[in-house]
Amino acid sequence: MEAALPYLRRAEGAVDSIRQPDIVELKGIRAPAAICRMILDAVHILFMLPMAQVTTKTYTMKGKDLEFITDTFEMPNVGT
C-alpha cells in the first residue's frame, strides 16, 4: 500500500490541475478521443462517482463465442 501512495498523490495532483476551461473544452468536442474518455472514467473512479452500467459484448474467436465486458469509454454519453 505504501508503495502505491506516491502514484496516488501524483494522480490527485493531476486531477487538481484540471481547470473549468479544460472541462468546457472537453464538453465541446463532439467525439473525444478514446484516451480522453478513459481519463474521465479514471476521474470518476478516483472521486467514486457513478459509472455507466456494465454491459457485455460477445465476440467469436476460433469458432467459440466469448463474452467480454464493454469498456465504458466506448459507450455514448458516459458520465452525463
Residue pairs with C-beta under 8 A, 6 or more apart in sequence:
11 42
11 46
12 46
15 43
15 46
15 47
18 43
26 32
26 36
26 40
29 36
34 73
34 74
37 72
37 73
37 74
37 78
38 71
38 73
40 73
40 78
40 79
41 51
41 72
41 73
41 78
41 79
43 49
44 50
44 51
44 79
45 51
49 79
51 72
51 78
51 79
52 72
52 75
52 78
52 79
54 69
54 70
54 72
55 69
55 70
55 75
56 67
56 68
56 69
56 70
57 67
57 68
57 70
58 65
58 66
58 67
58 68
59 65
59 66
59 67
59 68
60 66
72 78
